[in-house]
């Protein structure tokens, strides 16, 4: 057993002899030889223990060799890099670097370095010799590569562990997921059968567990266990660990001895083992590389080195687990053992004597140079001190580096400039501090230096400690693989140059893009210093556009030549500015060009000046035009009939134009200088304030409609708001033009009411028409059922159905009356007679407390119309008045004749024409109506009565009946003051004879008759009931569903048809078109028109064209029989159905 504190005697003498030979070779002159370039790729990082031992061995071996070499070292750092693209990125970096500086040999240390070279062998250094150094067989086969391998003795280490702790039955192997660790694991599993009778091998992989869980499992181990540590770089969660950190975590958790197979973990917590030496492997790899560089041709087998592994132990761990030194194998190496006093052996004395002898020889050799060395040493010390002072005091950044990219020495100014401590700068490659955009240019500069070319005025950027970058300018000189360089921080200069460049660009851009014309001038003076002329030095493009002059005719020319004047323009003013140095501004015309300019004159340089000018000719003309417009504005304002208000920025009224003071809410003296909120009612003031805010915010002209009571009169106004803006585009106030629109507002209200009533009337008429079609079937069948029923009870039921249908028909008649489709007759009607009948009915039916009176002033109380509709309208108004006077009162009927002119008709909401009208007034002294009630008074189904007390159709039918007769109706009412309805009806042209007045009598009884009737109606129920009615009366009936079918049938059978009953409204072909087509077939046709509508304009037109009788739906059998009998009775001069063929259309 031996320790690291003792030296083997057998090795001491050769070492001394080598030292003597080295000194002799040092004294001998050395031959110059170009260095050979070696690229060393280390798989791990510089701080990795294994890499450190390998690197130290390689450096020692190469330094002591006779072959001059230049070393390029690259650390791949694969154990700590988690990026899957890491190897690819390294390849691109190495390729860009070593394509420029090609090495003579590549030494790949460990698996990852060989893998990278193998994958890119064809593109990256394909013909360069390759040496691989590793612990196992190479992971990939590379043709031509020389492998330097070292065997790992797993079994020897495990057997040692079992021998030192005989009670061990369990061996826990700690590995991770790295390729090296996986190789370890595979090799151990092969050894498991050899140990299965003595101990069980268990794999504990960090690739499957996080570090914390591995430590927990280690902490739970019993004393019958030992641990073999083979890998601990990265755990399952991707967390990476350095050698010291990983070993510290494992050792602190493990209660049993730990062993390993490499010396990189010795001293970090393992007991020991038969260990592979990184230093031995590095020496073997370096020697193999030197042999290749010397020209030897080696094969893999010739180069394979079997380095003897040694038993190595840590004294601290041996003591911790009570393992005696006597139990260790012979010649074991123990580290950390405290010094001991052993007796001096005889061979040690011999060693000392040999040393003394060797030293005497060395001293003798050195005495010859003693004096020279002293002088050289003194000079060297002086130069060294001088260099140190130079390094420490120089303001530049001085450095010595090598072509591998490592700083070797730096001046203190580096720390001051970049903020990084010197030790940090020396620990990294200088490319790590270079800006990414400058790496490529820096590599080219390094390549030039490697080729022994000086680099001068090279500029790149280095990273400061705060993350910013500083600009450095370099001067570098190569000496072998060393670089002597001086750098200067030019960041401020760069920033200043960039700022100056930007400033010049901004000034030039400003000069070229100014909206004003700009010119630079040189003032010319005579001997007395008086200005005589000026020369134009430079102009901008706007100068050319404003003056219409080209640069080549202006720049460098005198002012008199450019402007064609005897004296240059504004000479006195520009001369004063150039000589005094005080700027001036000038607003002056320039007669030669017919323009007016706004000119700023500023001193420029020595006896120079700059002019900045704007063509304000248009502005001057605009000012004149503005003054003229203002005068016209004042004149226009004086002629306006609208109100005009002027507001300032704060919304105060500053001016007012009011042609009529009566249009103002208050006198001007009261509101001038105040906002609207202080003058007008809040509701109006708020509207005007919102409009003012809107135009202030940039909205276009705002229109506001508002209502205002002026001296007890209700008025409506429309005001237009517009904003005023000053020259700077800032809000300067608002102008308001207000116009009274009271008359227009009233007319619009009347028009809207009329349109609404017309629309409701059309809807009501359509509903009534369809309803009458259905009622025709109900009423007709009820009548026929009452006639044929022998049972009195059934007969009563049928009559009740007929009564209900008749009431529904009355309701539809009211709807038709409202819809202006309820007029059946157009005959002279005496209104006074109708009023007498209405009063007679009221006398028998209303409360006796209501006093009825008539004031009949009309001398001609006759109008053309339907007496039934007019009587119902008057009766409805009277009953409405009765309901308004539950406690009694006065009901008055008045008549008189009025004449309406054009003005009266144009202002009326009713469809009336100029002429004489009979006015009927029905006035009561009842409760009156509100304005809201009056708005809906004539709408169908609108009522203020209790449910069940009214249908809401009474006044609606009155409205329709009056409109049917081309009249007008109005109401004057207020709550508590009673109500007066006024009806205007056109007067008949002249008083009718008594024979022309219509008298009414009960319906005639049903008449039995014969004849052939063609019945045309699109409603099946109407066809069925009317056909049954007529057949019951004795007629033969043929039915058709529309006018087209009826015309076709009539064309073929007209001679057998005695009478045609036509519905007015049908699809395909209506009643009028069908009648006209049949009349062309038979001019003597007899026809009756039937409709769910009443006798309106269209129906009357058909009657005027030859239809004999109109019968409205719903009708009863007796009414239909009477109409048919009347139509079939020949009149005097009537040709009858048997018209001559000469009057009929040609039929084929």
Secondary structure, DSSP 8 states (H G I E B T S, - for coil): -EETTS--HHHHHHHHHHHHHHHHHHHS-------EEEEEEESS-TT-HHHHHHHHHHHHHHHTSSS-EEEEEEE--TTT---TTHHHHHHHHHHHHHTTS--SEEEEESHHHHHHHHHTTTTSSTTSEEEEEESSS-SS--TT-EEEE----HHHHHHHHHHHSTT--EEEEEE-SSHHHHHHHHHHHHHHHHHTTT-EEEEEETTTS-HHHHHHHHHT--TTEEEEE---SB-TTS-B--HHHHHHHHHHH--S-EE-SBGGGTTTT--EEEEB-HHHHHHHHHHHHHHHHTT----HHHH------EEEEEHHHHHHTT--GGGS-TT-EEES---------HHHHHHHHHHHHHHHHHHHHHHTTHHHHHHHHHHHHHHHHHHHHHHHH-SSEEEEEETTSBEEEE-HHHHHHH---HHHHHHSBGGGGB-GGGHHHHHHHHHHHHTT--EEEEEEEEE-TTS-EEEEEEEEEEETTEEEEEEEE-HHHHHHHHHHHHHHHHHHHHHHH-SSEEEEEEEEE-TTS-EEEEEEEEE-HHHHHHH---GGGTTTSBHHHHHT-SS-TTHHHHHHHHHH---EEEEEEEGGGTEEEEEEEEE-STTEEEEEEEE-HHHHHHHHHHHHHHHHHHHHHHH--SEEEEE-TTS-EEEEE-S-GGGSSS-HHHHTTS-GGGTS-HHHHHHHHHHHHHHHTT---EEEEEEEEETTEEEEEEEEEEEEE-TTS-EEEEEEEEEE-HHHHHHHHHHHHHHHHHHHHHHHHHHHHHHHHHHHHHHHHHHHHHHH--SHHHHHHHHHHHHHHHHHHHHHHHHHHHTT------EEEEHHHHHHHHHHHHHHHS-TTEEEEEEE--S--EEEE-HHHHHHHHHHHHHHHHHT-TT-EEEEEEEEEEEE-HHHHHT-SS---SEEEEEEEEEE-S----HHHHHTTTSTT---S-TTS--S-HHHHHHHHHHHTT-EEEEEE-TTS-EEEEEEEE--SS---GGGS--------------EEEEE-S-HHHHHHHHHHHHHTT-EEEEESSHHHHHHHHHHHGGG-SEEEEESS-SSS-HHHHHHHHHHH-TT--EEEEESS-S-HHHHHHHHTT--EEEESS--HHHHHHHHHHHHS--TT---S---GGGS----
